[in-house]
Amino acid sequence: MGSFQTPLGGVQSSALLETSCGYLLQELQMIWDEVGEDQFEREKVLLDIEQECLEVYRRKVDNANTSRARLHQELADSEAEFTHLLLLLGERSLPGRPEKMSGTLKEQLDSITPALREMRLRKDERVRQFRTVQGQIHKISAEIAGQPEFNDSSSNVKVNENDLSLKKLEEYQNELQRLQNEKIERLQKVDKYICTIQNLSAILGIDSSSIITKVHPSLNQLSGLSKNISNAILTKLDSTVVSLEAEKRTRLEKLHELGNALTNLWNLMDTPQKERLPFSYVTSLITVSSGEISSPGSLTPNTIQQAETEVKRLDQLKASKMKELFLKKQTELEEICKRSHMEIPSRPEMENITKLLNSGEIDHANLLKSMDEQISQAQEEASSRNAIMEKVEKWISARDEERWLEEYSRDENRYSVSRGAHKNLRRAERARLMVNKIPALVDSLITKTKSWEEERNKVFLYDEVPLLAMLEEYNLLRKEKEEEIQRQREQKKLQVQGQGQTVVGQENFYVPRPSTSNRRLSVLDRSINGDSNSSSGSGNATPLNRRLSLLGSKTINSPPHDNIPSSIKEAKKERRRLKPFSPSHDAASLVSAFSVPFSP
């Protein structure tokens, strides 16, 4: 009992004794004293009580140890979880929490619990941010991939909770921003394609809504669906735009052809401006490129059909007026030839072409094309002859003055005092100046003519007569004339010396009595200028009668054929060796034969 009584002696408080084991032990001794319990039983009971107390203390100590271990574990787990959350969130520490903790276990646990709760809230918020960003990334990626049925619920997004750092979140946000920018660009491309399709459809007169819906129903604003922005849709839109632009170019080229055809037909048939006005829009597109057309309804099928109908109508009208057009072009061709003294196509040949036109055995288009080519060739050749023709005109004018001076020199009364004599004297002076320039002018003409013939590999004809032959004949006759004059002077000097007379006065270059050379030069003049005393409009006049343009309004007929110098006559005979037109020749060969150059 000593061991049991020892703690009782250490208790000082009476209140404690009343409620403690010592008080109960005293009460038990009083009971034993009253009962008369022997000492052995008393010792045995006290020993049992002591054993039971030890058991209770042992259990209490074990429970306290278990609770302490549990607190240590909770504290360690909290520390570990806190550290793990810091690593997951990519943070070094939590602001306001000391790095080293002190105090009892419960105090330490109570101090870490709020920080742990804060970290858990941060983790949940970070996971929600990741889930939101990744959900948007998956949604936009699905839209770009063309998967409109994608479930955009963020609860279905799996977030990797092993890395919830701000750096990782920023990477996802950057990816989301990139995808959003790409989506915006794709939407802009889709809108641009749709706008282009609408504009092209308006120009071509096509329903744009059906074309856009055919590409994808979501592109139609009335569908209420989110626009599909996948690569496949962009490719379809691009191909649609390309096809519409190709159709635009095709229709514009068709209108170009129709506009050119209308212009040609109008010009051929001298269509009045009033009839051209309804189709002025078609002709205004001839010089317009495809990119310059933006007005709605510019290239509708109705516009093309109306232009085609008008071209067909004009073609039929052209066929009925072909003879008139041919005669008009023939007249134009003849006028060009006459003005430049070139060879004019033969009348029988033209008459036979007119017969073929009436019978329909010749292609109208080819004939007009051939006539246009002939006119173009005639204009080009006439242009190349201008420089030579100007000198020919000067030469003919000088020959007129030379002939007048010759007649004036033969006039014995030229120095008499009469009305107008001073004017003739002044004209004679001017004529002598011009006559003195004739040799240089003829030499220049010969040089230019030879150069022209070498360049074009053909003979320069003047009213079907080679110009070189005429110039050479003129030089030859002039030389003979000068020799004849020299002989007459010498003969006159001999006669004067024989008679002993002195010749007084100014000798003129020309003598009154014409010589043989004078007569030949006179004939050559008539072959160039024609006989001014002959009547005009003779039906059997030679081609030399067509040299009217160089003589103003003078009417010309050719001189007698026997008086033409032999070299010129031979040249004209060579030019007249033509094959007669054969009615058996087909239309193609006739047009081909008609297309040869005018001068050989």
C-alpha positions in Angstrom: 0.0 0.0 0.0 3.0 2.2 0.3 3.3 2.7 -3.4 -0.4 3.4 -3.6 -0.3 5.9 -0.8 2.7 7.8 -2.1 0.8 10.0 -4.6 -1.8 10.6 -2.0 0.7 12.3 0.2 1.7 14.6 -2.5 -1.7 16.0 -3.0 -2.2 19.3 -1.0 -5.6 20.4 -2.0 -8.6 19.2 0.1 -10.8 19.5 -2.9 -8.5 17.2 -4.7 -8.6 14.7 -1.8 -12.4 14.7 -1.9 -12.5 13.7 -5.5 -9.2 11.8 -5.9 -8.3 8.2 -5.4 -7.0 9.0 -1.8 -10.4 10.0 -0.6 -11.9 6.9 -2.1 -9.2 4.8 -0.4 -9.9 6.4 3.0 -13.6 5.6 2.5 -12.7 2.0 1.6 -10.5 1.7 4.8 -13.4 3.0 6.9 -15.6 0.4 5.3 -13.1 -2.3 5.9 -12.6 -1.2 9.5 -16.3 -1.3 10.1 -16.6 -4.7 8.4 -13.5 -6.1 10.1 -11.7 -7.1 6.8 -8.4 -8.9 7.5 -5.2 -7.3 6.3 -4.5 -9.9 3.6 -7.7 -9.2 1.8 -7.1 -5.6 2.1 -3.6 -5.9 0.5 -5.0 -8.0 -2.2 -7.7 -5.5 -3.1 -5.3 -2.7 -3.0 -2.9 -4.6 -5.3 -5.8 -5.2 -7.8 -6.7 -1.5 -7.7 -3.1 -0.5 -8.4 -2.9 -2.9 -11.3 -6.1 -1.6 -12.8 -4.8 2.0 -12.4 -1.6 1.1 -14.2 -3.6 -0.3 -17.1 -5.6 2.8 -17.3 -2.5 5.0 -17.3 -0.9 2.8 -19.9 -3.9 3.1 -22.2 -3.9 6.8 -21.7 -0.3 7.1 -22.5 -0.6 4.9 -25.6 -3.6 7.0 -26.8 -1.5 10.2 -26.2 1.4 8.7 -28.2 -0.9 7.8 -31.0 -2.5 11.2 -31.0 1.0 12.8 -31.1 2.1 10.6 -34.0 -1.1 11.4 -35.8 -0.4 15.1 -35.4 3.1 14.6 -36.6 1.8 12.8 -39.7 -0.9 15.4 -40.3 1.7 18.1 -40.0 4.1 16.3 -42.3 1.3 15.6 -44.8 0.3 19.2 -44.7 3.8 20.3 -45.2 4.3 17.9 -48.1 1.0 18.9 -49.8 1.8 22.5 -49.3 5.2 22.0 -50.9 3.7 20.0 -53.7 1.1 22.7 -54.4 3.9 25.2 -54.5 5.7 23.1 -57.1 2.5 22.6 -59.1 1.7 26.2 -59.2 5.3 27.2 -59.9 5.5 29.4 -56.7 8.3 29.6 -54.2 6.3 30.4 -51.1 3.1 31.8 -49.9 3.2 35.5 -48.8 2.6 35.9 -45.1 3.6 32.4 -44.0 6.9 32.0 -42.1 9.3 29.5 -43.6 10.2 28.0 -40.1 7.4 27.1 -37.7 7.6 26.9 -33.8 5.3 25.9 -30.9 3.4 22.8 -30.2 2.3 20.4 -32.9 -1.3 21.6 -32.8 -0.1 25.2 -33.1 2.1 24.3 -36.0 -0.8 22.4 -37.6 -3.2 25.3 -37.0 -0.7 27.8 -38.6 -0.2 25.7 -41.8 -3.9 24.8 -42.3 -5.0 28.3 -43.6 -2.0 28.4 -46.0 -2.8 24.9 -47.2 -6.4 25.9 -47.7 -5.3 29.0 -49.7 -3.0 26.9 -51.9 -5.9 24.4 -52.6 -8.1 27.3 -53.6 -5.3 28.6 -55.9 -4.9 25.2 -57.4 -8.7 24.9 -58.1 -8.7 28.4 -59.7 -5.6 27.5 -61.8 -7.2 24.3 -62.9 -10.3 26.2 -63.9 -8.2 28.6 -65.9 -6.3 25.8 -67.6 -9.6 24.0 -68.4 -11.1 27.2 -69.9 -8.1 28.0 -72.0 -7.7 24.4 -73.2 -11.4 24.2 -74.0 -11.2 27.3 -76.2 -8.1 25.9 -77.9 -9.9 22.6 -78.6 -13.0 24.5 -79.9 -11.1 26.8 -82.2 -8.9 23.9 -83.4 -12.0 22.0 -84.2 -13.5 25.0 -86.1 -10.3 25.3 -88.1 -10.3 21.6 -88.8 -13.9 21.8 -90.0 -15.6 20.0 -87.0 -18.6 22.1 -86.1 -20.0 19.2 -84.0 -17.3 19.6 -81.4 -18.6 19.6 -77.8 -17.2 22.8 -76.3 -18.1 21.8 -72.7 -15.1 22.7 -70.5 -16.0 19.9 -68.1 -14.9 17.4 -70.8 -11.4 18.9 -71.0 -8.7 16.9 -69.2 -6.1 19.1 -67.5 -2.6 17.9 -66.7 -2.4 18.8 -63.0 1.3 17.9 -62.8 2.2 21.4 -64.2 -0.1 24.2 -63.3 2.5 26.9 -63.4 1.9 30.4 -64.7 4.5 29.7 -67.4 2.5 26.7 -68.7 -0.7 28.7 -68.5 1.0 31.5 -70.5 2.0 29.0 -73.1 -1.6 27.8 -73.5 -2.8 31.4 -73.6 -0.3 32.2 -76.3 -1.5 29.2 -78.3 -5.0 30.4 -77.8 -4.1 33.9 -79.0 -2.5 32.4 -82.1 -5.5 30.3 -82.8 -7.8 33.3 -82.3 -5.8 35.4 -84.7 -5.8 32.6 -87.2 -9.6 32.3 -86.8 -10.0 36.0 -87.3 -7.8 35.8 -90.4 -9.8 32.9 -91.7 -13.1 34.7 -91.1 -11.8 37.7 -92.9 -10.7 35.5 -95.8 -14.2 33.9 -95.8 -15.9 37.3 -95.7 -13.6 38.6 -98.5 -14.3 35.5 -100.6 -18.1 35.9 -100.0 -17.9 39.6 -100.9 -16.0 38.8 -104.1 -18.4 36.1 -105.0 -21.3 38.5 -104.5 -19.7 41.2 -106.6 -18.8 38.8 -109.4 -22.3 37.3 -109.3 -23.8 40.7 -109.5 -21.6 41.6 -112.5 -22.5 38.2 -114.2 -26.2 38.4 -113.3 -26.0 35.2 -111.2 -27.7 34.4 -107.8 -24.8 34.6 -105.3 -26.8 33.0 -102.4 -27.2 29.7 -104.2 -23.5 29.6 -105.1 -22.4 30.4 -101.5 -24.8 27.8 -100.0 -23.5 25.2 -102.5 -20.0 25.8 -101.1 -21.3 25.3 -97.5 -24.6 26.0 -95.8 -23.0 27.7 -92.9 -21.7 30.5 -95.1 -25.2 31.7 -95.8 -26.1 34.3 -93.2 -29.7 33.1 -93.1 -28.7 29.7 -91.9 -27.7 31.0 -88.4 -24.8 28.6 -88.2 -21.2 29.3 -87.3 -19.2 29.8 -90.5 -17.0 27.0 -91.5 -13.4 28.2 -91.8 -11.6 25.0 -92.6 -9.0 24.7 -95.2 -11.4 22.7 -97.4 -13.9 25.5 -97.4 -11.3 28.1 -98.1 -10.1 26.0 -101.1 -13.7 25.7 -102.4 -14.2 29.4 -102.0 -11.0 30.1 -103.9 -11.9 27.8 -106.7 -15.3 29.3 -106.9 -13.9 32.8 -107.2 -11.4 31.6 -109.8 -14.2 30.0 -111.8 -16.3 33.1 -111.6 -13.4 35.3 -112.7 -12.7 32.9 -115.6 -16.4 33.2 -116.6 -16.1 37.0 -116.3 -13.0 37.0 -118.6 -14.8 34.7 -121.0 -17.8 36.8 -121.2 -15.7 40.0 -121.5 -13.7 38.4 -124.4 -17.0 37.5 -126.0 -18.2 41.1 -125.7 -14.9 42.3 -127.1 -15.4 40.1 -130.1 -19.0 41.2 -130.5 -18.0 44.9 -129.9 -15.3 44.7 -132.6 -17.7 42.9 -134.9 -20.4 45.6 -134.3 -17.8 48.4 -134.9 -16.6 46.8 -138.1 -20.1 46.2 -139.4 -21.2 49.7 -138.5 -18.2 51.2 -140.2 -18.7 49.0 -143.3 -22.3 49.9 -143.7 -22.1 53.5 -142.4 -24.7 52.8 -139.7 -26.2 56.0 -138.3 -25.4 57.0 -134.7 -29.0 56.5 -133.7 -28.8 52.8 -134.4 -25.5 52.4 -132.7 -26.6 54.1 -129.5 -28.4 51.0 -127.9 -25.2 49.0 -128.2 -22.7 51.7 -127.3 -22.1 50.0 -123.9 -20.9 46.9 -125.7 -18.4 48.9 -127.9 -17.2 50.8 -124.9 -16.0 47.6 -123.3 -13.5 46.9 -126.2 -10.6 48.6 -124.5 -11.7 47.7 -120.9 -9.8 45.0 -119.1 -11.4 42.4 -116.8 -10.2 44.1 -113.6 -11.8 47.5 -114.6 -15.4 46.1 -114.7 -17.3 46.4 -111.4 -20.8 47.6 -112.3 -23.6 45.1 -111.5 -25.2 43.6 -114.6 -22.3 44.5 -116.8 -21.8 41.0 -118.2 -25.2 39.4 -118.0 -26.2 36.7 -120.5 -29.0 39.0 -121.7 -26.4 41.6 -122.7 -24.4 39.1 -124.7 -27.5 37.6 -126.3 -28.7 41.0 -127.4 -25.3 41.8 -128.9 -25.1 38.4 -130.7 -28.6 39.0 -132.1 -27.6 42.4 -133.4 -24.4 41.0 -134.9 -26.4 38.3 -136.7 -28.9 40.9 -138.0 -26.1 43.1 -139.2 -24.4 40.1 -140.9 -27.6 39.3 -142.8 -27.9 43.0 -143.7 -24.2 43.1 -144.7 -24.8 40.2 -147.1 -27.5 42.2 -148.8 -25.2 45.3 -149.0 -22.1 43.5 -149.9 -22.2 44.7 -153.5 -22.6 48.3 -152.4 -19.7 47.9 -149.9 -17.5 46.3 -152.6 -18.2 49.1 -155.0 -17.5 51.6 -152.4 -14.1 50.0 -151.5 -13.4 49.6 -155.2 -14.0 53.3 -155.7 -11.7 54.1 -152.7 -9.0 51.9 -154.2 -9.3 53.5 -157.6 -9.1 57.0 -156.0 -5.9 56.1 -154.2 -4.4 54.7 -157.4 -5.4 57.7 -159.4 -4.0 60.2 -156.9 -0.6 58.4 -156.9 -0.7 57.4 -160.6 -0.5 53.7 -159.8 -1.9 50.9 -161.7 -5.7 50.5 -161.3 -7.2 47.0 -161.1 -8.8 46.1 -164.4 -12.5 46.7 -164.9 -13.3 43.2 -166.3 -11.8 41.6 -163.2 -14.0 43.8 -161.0 -17.1 43.1 -163.0 -16.5 39.4 -162.7 -16.1 39.7 -158.9 -19.4 41.7 -158.9 -21.1 38.8 -160.8 -19.7 36.3 -158.2 -21.1 38.5 -155.4 -24.5 38.4 -157.0 -24.4 34.7 -157.4 -23.1 34.1 -153.9 -20.1 32.1 -155.1 -17.6 34.2 -153.2 -16.9 34.5 -149.5 -17.9 38.0 -148.4 -15.6 38.1 -145.5 -12.6 37.1 -147.5 -13.4 39.5 -150.3 -13.7 42.5 -147.9 -10.6 41.4 -146.1 -8.8 41.2 -149.5 -10.2 44.6 -150.4 -9.0 46.1 -147.1 -5.6 44.6 -147.7 -5.5 46.0 -151.2 -6.4 49.5 -149.9 -3.9 49.2 -147.1 -1.2 48.1 -149.6 -2.2 50.9 -151.9 -2.0 53.5 -149.1 1.3 52.2 -148.0 2.7 52.2 -151.5 1.3 55.7 -152.2 2.9 56.9 -149.0 6.3 55.5 -150.1 5.9 57.2 -153.5 5.2 60.7 -152.1 8.7 62.0 -152.2 9.2 60.8 -155.8 5.8 62.1 -156.9 6.6 65.5 -155.5 9.7 65.7 -157.6 7.8 64.4 -160.6 5.3 67.2 -160.1 8.2 69.7 -160.0 9.7 68.1 -163.1 6.4 68.3 -165.0 6.0 71.9 -163.9 9.5 72.7 -165.1 8.8 70.9 -168.4 5.7 73.1 -168.8 7.8 76.2 -168.3 10.5 74.8 -170.6 7.9 74.3 -173.4 6.4 77.8 -172.8 9.9 79.3 -172.9 10.6 77.5 -176.1 7.4 78.9 -177.7 8.2 82.3 -176.2 11.7 82.2 -177.7 10.3 81.5 -181.2 8.1 84.6 -180.9 9.8 87.4 -183.0 7.7 90.1 -181.3 8.6 89.1 -177.7 10.7 92.3 -177.3 8.1 94.6 -178.8 6.4 97.2 -176.6 3.0 95.7 -175.9 0.6 95.2 -173.1 1.8 92.4 -170.8 5.3 92.1 -172.4 7.1 92.9 -169.1 5.2 90.1 -167.4 6.3 87.6 -170.1 9.9 88.8 -169.6 9.7 88.2 -165.9 8.1 84.8 -166.5 10.9 84.0 -169.0 13.5 84.8 -166.4 11.8 82.5 -163.8 11.3 79.8 -166.5 15.1 79.9 -167.3 15.9 79.4 -163.6 13.6 76.4 -163.5 14.9 75.0 -166.8 18.4 75.2 -165.5 17.4 73.1 -162.5 15.9 70.3 -164.7 19.1 68.2 -165.1 19.7 68.1 -161.4 16.1 67.4 -160.7 16.0 64.5 -163.2 19.2 63.0 -161.8 17.7 63.2 -158.3 14.5 61.6 -159.6 16.5 58.8 -161.2 18.5 58.2 -158.0 15.4 58.1 -155.8 13.5 55.9 -158.2 16.3 53.4 -158.4 16.6 53.3 -154.6 12.8 52.8 -154.4 12.9 50.0 -156.9 15.8 48.3 -155.2 14.1 48.5 -151.8 10.8 47.1 -153.1 12.2 44.9 -155.8 9.6 46.2 -158.3 9.4 48.8 -161.1 8.1 52.3 -160.3 5.3 52.9 -162.7 3.7 56.2 -163.6 0.3 55.5 -165.2 1.5 52.0 -166.2 4.8 53.4 -167.7 8.1 52.9 -166.0 9.3 56.2 -164.7 12.9 55.4 -165.2 12.3 54.8 -168.9 10.5 58.1 -169.2 13.4 60.0 -167.4 16.1 58.2 -169.4 14.2 58.9 -172.6 13.9 62.6 -171.5 17.7 62.8 -170.9 18.4 61.2 -174.2 16.1 63.5 -176.1 17.5 66.6 -174.2 21.0 65.5 -175.1 20.1 65.2 -178.8 18.3 68.5 -178.6 21.4 70.2 -177.2 23.6 68.6 -179.8 21.2 69.7 -182.5 21.2 73.3 -181.2 25.0 73.2 -181.1 25.1 72.1 -184.8 22.6 74.8 -185.8 24.8 77.4 -184.0 27.9 76.2 -185.8 26.1 76.1 -189.2 24.7 79.6 -188.5 28.2 80.9 -187.7 29.5 79.4 -191.0 26.7 81.0 -193.0 27.3 84.4 -191.3 31.1 84.2 -192.0 30.4 83.2 -195.6 28.1 86.2 -196.1 30.4 88.6 -194.2 27.7 89.6 -191.8 28.0 90.2 -188.1 25.6 88.7 -185.8 24.5 91.4 -183.3 22.3 90.8 -180.3 21.8 88.3 -177.6 21.7 84.7 -178.8 19.1 82.6 -177.0 19.4 79.0 -176.0 16.3 78.2 -178.0 15.9 78.9 -181.8 12.7 79.6 -183.6 12.9 76.6 -185.9 12.1 73.4 -184.1 14.4 70.5 -184.8 13.7 66.8 -184.8 14.8 66.6 -181.1 12.4 69.4 -180.3 9.6 67.4 -181.8 10.6 64.3 -179.9 10.7 66.2 -176.6 7.3 67.7 -177.5 5.9 64.1 -178.0 7.4 63.1 -174.6 5.7 66.1 -173.0 2.4 65.0 -174.4 3.0 61.4 -173.2 3.4 62.8 -169.6 0.9 65.7 -169.6 -1.5 64.7 -172.4 -2.7 66.9 -175.3 -4.5 69.9 -173.9 -6.4 70.3 -177.1 -7.9 66.8 -177.1 -11.4 66.2 -175.7 -11.8 64.6 -172.2 -13.6 61.4 -171.3 -12.7 59.3 -174.3 -13.6 55.7 -173.8 -10.6 54.3 -175.6 -8.0 56.6 -173.9 -4.8 55.0 -172.8 -3.6 54.9 -169.2 -1.5 58.0 -169.8 -4.7 60.0 -169.8 -5.0 59.3 -166.0 -2.2 61.8 -165.1 -4.7 64.5 -164.2 -3.7 65.1 -160.6 -0.3 66.6 -161.6 -1.9 69.1 -163.9 -4.7 70.5 -161.8 -8.1 70.7 -163.5 -6.7 70.2 -167.1 -8.5 67.5 -169.1 -6.1 65.1 -170.8 -6.2 62.7 -173.7 -3.2 60.7 -174.9 -1.4 61.6 -178.1 -1.4 59.3 -181.1 0.1 56.0 -180.4 2.6 56.3 -183.2 4.2 59.4 -181.7 5.1 57.7 -178.4 8.9 57.0 -178.1 9.8 53.4 -178.8 11.1 52.6 -175.3 7.9 53.8 -173.6 5.7 51.9 -176.1 7.6 48.7 -175.5 7.2 49.1 -171.7 3.5 49.6 -172.1 3.1 46.6 -174.4 4.9 44.5 -171.7 2.5 45.8 -169.0 -0.6 44.9 -171.1 0.4 41.3 -171.5 -2.3 40.1 -169.0 -4.2 36.8 -169.0 -7.9 37.2 -169.6 -10.3 36.5 -166.7 -11.7 32.9 -166.9 -15.2 32.4 -165.4 -14.1 28.9 -164.5 -11.8 30.2 -161.8 -13.2 29.7 -158.4 -13.8 32.5 -155.9 -10.8 31.7 -153.8 -8.4 31.9 -156.7 -10.0 35.2 -157.8 -9.6 36.8 -154.4 -6.0 35.5 -154.3 -5.3 36.9 -157.7 -6.9 40.2 -156.7 -4.6 40.4 -153.7 -1.4 40.8 -155.7 0.5 44.2 -155.5 -0.5 46.9 -158.0 2.9 47.4 -159.5 5.0 44.5 -160.7 
